[in-house]
Amino acid sequence: MVEEVLKKIGLYDKVVQSLAEKVGDITFMEAQLKDGSFRDFLYPLKEDGSGVVLSSIEITSEFSFELTEIARGG
C-alpha cells in the first residue's frame, strides 16, 4: 500500500534510492577497514543472534558486485 502511494505521488524511486544509499553506507562504507578490506561478518538467522559467518572474501565480493550494479545503473 505504501509502495502504491509513493508511486502515485512520484516519490517511489527517490525513497528506494535513499534507502539503498543508507544500506550501502552502513553495510559497506562504514564497515570497510582502512586497507580496503572487510572483517568477517556474522549474518544472524535467529533472534538469539546466532547465524552464519560470511568471510571477508565473501563480503568483498558482495561489495564489488554492488559497485558494479551501481555503475551499470541497476
C-alpha positions, 0 to 999 in steps of 0.5 A, a space after each residue: 500500500 505504501 509502495 502504491 502511494 509513493 508511486 502515485 505521488 512520484 516519490 517511489 524511486 527517490 525513497 528506494 534510492 535513499 534507502 539503498 544509499 543508507 544500506 550501502 553506507 552502513 553495510 559497506 562504507 562504514 564497515 570497510 577497514 582502512 586497507 580496503 578490506 572487510 572483517 568477517 561478518 556474522 549474518 544472524 538467522 535467529 533472534 538469539 543472534 546466532 547465524 552464519 559467518 560470511 568471510 571477508 572474501 565473501 563480503 568483498 565480493 558482495 561489495 564489488 558486485 554492488 559497485 558494479 550494479 551501481 555503475 551499470 545503473 541497476 
